[in-house]
Amino acid sequence: MKNSSTSRKILRSYTVSTVSIALVLFILGSIGYAMHNIFRSAEGVREGVVMLVELKDGLSESERDSLSSAIAADSIVANIAFVSKEDKLADEQFRRAFDVDIKEVLGTNPLPDSFDVTLSAAAADSLALATFVDKTRAMAEVTNISYPQSTLEQVHSVLDTMQLLLILFGGAMVVISVVLLNNTLRLTIYSRREAINTMKLVGATRWFIIKPFLSRSALQGLVAGIFATLLFVGALFGLDHTLPQLALLEQVEIVAITTAAMVIAGVVVSVLFTLFAVNKFVNMRSNNIHLY
């Protein structure tokens, strides 16, 4: 009866610890996946700012191509597109805004040819951006440069602050999770302290005692990782069904990396923390085994 009761307690302890590990892995994987998407969205916002570079009249196509190549060579430029004065005048939104045919009224098209320069995430560096603007403005073919400078600075400031807070939050969650995992596995090993002490008393070697615990912890971590993966994928399916515009399931590569990381982390963390905990009991004096 005593052995049966002890076996049930050990089984219950391993079950609880496996579920606890799985939930912690699920939380960490979800946070990592969410942070990746937030950072990716932030980079998209950074790269969504367009700078208008107005050109002199009468530039030949070869001159425009040469100027375009010179501007696009800078790392601060994500994309560059030529917009002719005719295209601007024919734009439907522009025509609705003025409600008159400007060319007919003035007898000529006053709008300049220009480049729409989409800035990259490197524009977050205000010094690099100012250098690029000064260099481009100094080009003989350029007449004017305009972009939402104050808005751009505010956007980068907000995004930088948000990313810093997310990193701090993610780091805090990792520390908390590691502490929880460590305590969970130590309690699991604590329930087997009598068996460890018995093996020590009969002369078992250190590796003989540790090996079965490591094997079981590796299996426990694998099961926990798989369970966490199922929870994670299930949550993604639920969110994708509720909010299909997020397109969460389209990021197959990131989902695969996240799930694989959860399984690997489950095995590695379980084995390492179990090794530390078992080692502590192996090194402990037999008469102190109940004082832990």
C-alpha positions in Angstrom: 0.0 0.0 0.0 2.8 2.4 0.9 4.6 1.7 -2.4 1.3 2.2 -4.3 0.7 5.5 -2.5 4.2 6.7 -3.2 3.9 5.8 -6.9 0.7 7.8 -7.2 2.4 10.8 -5.5 5.4 10.6 -7.8 3.1 10.2 -10.9 1.0 13.1 -9.7 4.1 15.2 -9.2 5.5 14.5 -12.7 2.1 15.2 -14.3 1.8 18.5 -12.5 5.3 19.5 -13.4 4.9 18.5 -17.0 1.8 20.6 -17.4 3.5 23.5 -15.6 6.5 23.3 -17.9 4.2 23.1 -21.0 2.2 26.2 -19.9 5.4 28.1 -19.3 6.8 27.1 -22.7 3.5 28.1 -24.3 3.6 31.5 -22.6 7.2 32.1 -23.6 6.6 30.9 -27.2 3.5 33.1 -27.5 5.4 36.2 -26.2 8.3 35.5 -28.6 5.9 35.2 -31.5 4.0 38.3 -30.6 7.2 40.3 -30.1 8.4 39.2 -33.5 5.2 40.4 -35.2 5.2 43.7 -33.3 8.8 44.4 -34.2 8.1 43.5 -37.8 5.1 45.8 -37.9 7.2 48.5 -36.3 9.8 48.1 -39.1 6.9 48.4 -41.6 5.8 51.6 -40.0 9.4 53.0 -40.1 9.6 52.1 -43.8 6.3 53.7 -44.7 7.5 57.3 -44.8 7.8 58.8 -48.3 10.1 61.8 -49.1 9.3 64.0 -52.1 12.3 65.0 -54.1 11.4 67.6 -56.7 13.4 67.8 -59.9 14.4 70.6 -62.3 12.5 70.9 -65.5 14.0 69.5 -68.7 16.0 66.7 -67.3 16.7 63.9 -69.9 15.8 60.3 -69.1 19.5 59.4 -68.7 20.0 62.3 -66.2 16.9 61.1 -64.2 18.2 57.5 -64.2 21.7 58.6 -63.1 20.1 60.7 -60.3 17.8 57.9 -59.3 20.8 55.5 -59.0 22.8 58.0 -56.9 19.9 58.5 -54.5 19.0 54.8 -54.3 22.6 53.9 -53.4 22.1 55.3 -49.9 21.1 52.7 -47.3 18.5 55.1 -46.0 16.4 54.5 -49.2 14.1 51.5 -49.3 12.5 52.3 -52.7 12.5 55.1 -55.3 9.9 55.8 -58.0 9.8 58.5 -60.6 6.5 60.5 -60.9 6.1 62.8 -63.9 4.3 66.1 -63.9 1.8 64.6 -66.3 1.0 61.7 -64.0 0.5 64.2 -61.1 -1.9 66.3 -63.1 -3.9 63.2 -64.2 -4.2 61.9 -60.7 -7.9 61.7 -59.8 -7.5 62.8 -56.2 -5.5 65.9 -57.3 -8.1 66.8 -59.8 -10.9 66.5 -57.3 -9.0 68.7 -54.8 -8.7 71.6 -57.2 -11.9 71.1 -59.1 -10.4 72.9 -62.1 -8.1 72.0 -64.9 -4.9 73.8 -63.8 -3.2 73.4 -67.1 -6.1 74.9 -68.9 -6.2 77.9 -66.5 -2.5 78.6 -66.4 -1.7 77.5 -69.9 1.0 75.2 -68.7 1.6 72.4 -66.1 3.3 74.0 -63.1 3.9 70.7 -61.3 7.5 69.5 -61.2 8.7 66.0 -61.9 9.7 64.2 -58.8 10.9 61.1 -57.1 8.9 59.4 -54.4 11.6 58.1 -52.0 10.4 55.6 -49.5 12.7 55.7 -46.5 14.1 52.5 -44.8 14.3 51.8 -41.1 17.7 53.4 -41.2 15.9 56.7 -41.2 15.5 56.3 -37.5 19.0 57.6 -37.2 18.4 61.4 -37.3 22.0 62.1 -38.1 22.0 59.7 -41.1 18.7 61.2 -42.3 20.0 64.8 -42.0 23.2 63.8 -43.9 21.1 62.2 -46.7 18.8 65.2 -47.0 21.7 67.6 -47.2 23.5 65.5 -49.7 20.4 65.1 -51.9 19.4 68.7 -51.6 22.9 69.7 -52.8 22.5 67.8 -56.1 22.2 70.1 -59.1 19.1 68.3 -60.5 17.1 68.7 -57.2 15.1 71.8 -56.5 13.3 70.9 -53.3 12.9 68.1 -50.7 9.9 67.7 -48.5 8.9 65.1 -45.9 7.1 65.0 -42.5 10.1 65.6 -40.4 8.3 66.2 -37.0 5.9 63.3 -37.6 8.8 61.1 -38.6 10.7 61.9 -35.4 7.7 61.3 -33.2 7.0 57.9 -34.9 10.6 56.8 -34.4 10.6 58.0 -30.8 7.3 56.2 -30.0 8.5 53.0 -31.7 11.9 53.0 -29.9 10.1 53.4 -26.6 7.7 50.7 -27.4 10.4 48.3 -28.5 12.4 49.0 -25.3 9.4 48.3 -23.1 8.7 45.1 -25.0 12.3 43.9 -24.6 12.2 44.7 -20.8 8.8 42.9 -20.5 10.1 39.9 -22.5 13.2 39.7 -20.4 11.3 39.9 -17.2 9.0 37.1 -18.4 12.0 34.9 -19.3 13.5 35.4 -15.8 10.2 34.6 -14.1 9.6 31.6 -16.3 13.1 30.2 -15.6 12.6 30.6 -11.9 9.2 28.8 -12.1 10.6 26.0 -14.1 13.5 25.6 -11.8 11.3 25.4 -8.7 8.9 23.1 -10.4 11.6 20.6 -11.4 13.3 20.8 -8.0 10.0 19.9 -6.3 9.7 17.0 -8.6 13.1 15.7 -7.7 12.3 16.4 -4.0 9.6 13.8 -4.2 12.2 11.3 -5.1 14.8 12.2 -2.4 14.2 9.0 -0.5 15.0 6.9 -3.6 18.2 9.0 -4.2 19.3 8.6 -0.6 18.7 4.8 -0.8 20.8 4.4 -3.9 23.6 6.4 -2.2 23.4 4.1 0.8 23.8 0.9 -1.3 26.9 2.4 -3.0 25.4 3.5 -6.4 27.7 5.8 -8.4 26.8 9.4 -9.1 26.1 8.7 -12.8 24.1 5.6 -12.0 21.8 7.8 -9.8 21.6 10.7 -12.2 21.1 8.9 -15.5 17.5 7.7 -15.0 16.5 11.1 -13.8 18.0 12.8 -16.9 16.3 10.3 -19.2 12.9 10.9 -17.6 13.4 14.7 -17.6 14.3 14.6 -21.3 11.1 12.7 -22.0 9.1 15.0 -19.7 10.5 18.1 -21.5 9.7 16.6 -24.9 6.1 15.8 -23.8 5.8 19.3 -22.3 7.2 20.9 -25.5 4.8 19.0 -27.7 1.8 19.9 -25.5 2.9 23.5 -25.6 3.2 23.4 -29.4 -0.4 22.0 -29.6 -1.7 24.8 -27.4 0.2 27.4 -29.4 -1.0 26.1 -32.8 -4.5 25.8 -31.4 -4.4 29.4 -30.2 -3.2 30.5 -33.6 -6.0 28.7 -35.4 -8.5 30.3 -33.0 -7.1 33.8 -33.5 -6.9 33.3 -37.2 -10.6 32.3 -37.3 -11.6 35.2 -35.2 -9.3 37.8 -36.7 -8.4 36.6 -40.2 -7.0 40.0 -41.2 -4.0 39.3 -39.0 -2.9 36.4 -41.3 -1.2 34.6 -38.4 -1.1 31.2 -40.1 0.6 32.6 -43.3 3.9 33.0 -41.4 4.7 29.3 -41.7 8.4 29.7 -41.2 8.1 31.8 -38.0 5.4 29.4 -36.6 7.7 26.4 -37.3 10.7 28.1 -35.7 8.6 29.0 -32.6 7.2 25.5 -32.1 10.6 23.9 -32.7 12.1 26.3 -30.1 9.5 25.3 -27.6 10.2 21.6 -27.9 14.0 22.0 -27.8 13.8 24.5 -24.9 11.5 22.0 -23.0 14.1 19.2 -23.3 17.2 21.3 -22.7 15.7 23.2 -19.7 14.3 20.1 -18.1 17.5 18.2 -18.4 19.7 21.0 -17.1 17.5 21.9 -14.1 17.0 18.2 -13.2 20.8 17.7 -13.3 21.3 20.6 -10.9 18.6 19.4 -8.6 19.6 15.7 -8.5 23.3 16.7 -8.1 22.3 18.7 -5.0 20.6 15.7 -3.3 23.5 13.4 -4.4 26.0 15.7 -2.7 23.8 16.2 0.4 24.5 14.3 3.6 22.0 11.5 4.3 21.0 12.9 7.7 20.1 16.2 6.0 18.0 14.8 3.2 14.8 15.8 5.0 15.9 19.4 5.8 15.9 20.5 2.1 
